[in-house]
Amino acid sequence: MSRTCQVTGRGTRSGGSIARKGLAKAKGGVGLRTTGRTKRKFKVNIQKKRIWVPEMGEFVTVKLSTRALRTITRNGAYRTLLKAGLIKPVTTKREKKVQAS
């Protein structure tokens, strides 16, 4: 189970933490000195959610970042999930009739 968002594609990123020691020159010291660098991970806040899609009339379970949840709230579930390729377009009975003729 990877920690990636199905809508935005965001995942875990690597970075670093810098340890510093000393008093800043502006505060009367001799300046800050770097005493160590440590590798670390920046993890995405992933939530597993059941989203109701009214156009389809059913729930869709997806793993989303909290940023994607805000996007769904703003743009709507159907539009966002369709753009991400997680659901297929809904065709009505009328559209099916037109396609058949």
N, C-alpha and C positions, 0 to 999 in steps of 0.2 A: 504494500500500500504506500505509494509515493506521496510526498507532501507537495502536490502541485494542484493549482486551481484549474478546473475544467473549462472555465469561461475565459479567464485572463491569461492562463498559462504560466502564472508566476509560481516560482518554486524556491527551494532553499538556496541561498547564496552564501558564498564564503567571504570572509573579510578579516579584519584584524583589530585587536585592542592594543592601545599604546599606553604603557605605564609611565607616568612622569613624576619627577621629584624636584623639589626646590620651590623658591619663592619668585614670583614674576618680577621682572625689572621695574615695572610700573609701581610695584608695591615696595620697592626698596631692596629687592634681592638681587642675586647674580643671574637670574633667569632659570627657566625650567630645563631640566635635563631628562632625556629619554633613558629610562632604566630597563625597559624590556618591551618586547613585542610578542603577542600571543595570537595564534590563529583562532578564529571562532566562526560560528555559523549564525546567519540571520534567517530565522525560520518564518514562514508565512503562516498567518493565522487561518488555518483551514477548518471549515465546519461542514459536516455532512448534513444536508438539509433535504426535506421533502417539500418541493415547491408545487403549489397548485397552479395549473395552467388552465384558465377558464376556456380558452379557445379549443383545447383538446378535450376538456372535461375530465382530466385525470391528474394524478400527482406524478412528478418526475423527481427521482432521487439523484442528487448531484453533490460533488465535493467542491465547495466554493470558498474563496477567500472572503474576508469581511468586506473588502473593497468591491468584489463582484456582487455581494448581497445588496450593497448600496446602489449599484448599477441596475440591478433587477428592480429595486424599489422605484428608481427614477424612470427607467425606460419600459418596464413591464417584463413579465416572465417570458411570454411567448416570443417577443421580439429579440430579447437578449439570448435566450437558449437557441433560437433558430440561427442567429448570426454566428454563434459559437459552434454550430453543427451538431448539437446534442439532441435535437429533435428534428423530425421531418415536417415540411409544410402540411397544414391541414387543408384538405379539399372538401368542399361542401357537396351536397347531393346535386345542386344546380350545376356546379363546375364539372362534376363527373358526367352529367347529361350532355353538356356542351362539348366535352372532349370526345365522347362516344360518337357524336354525329359528325 
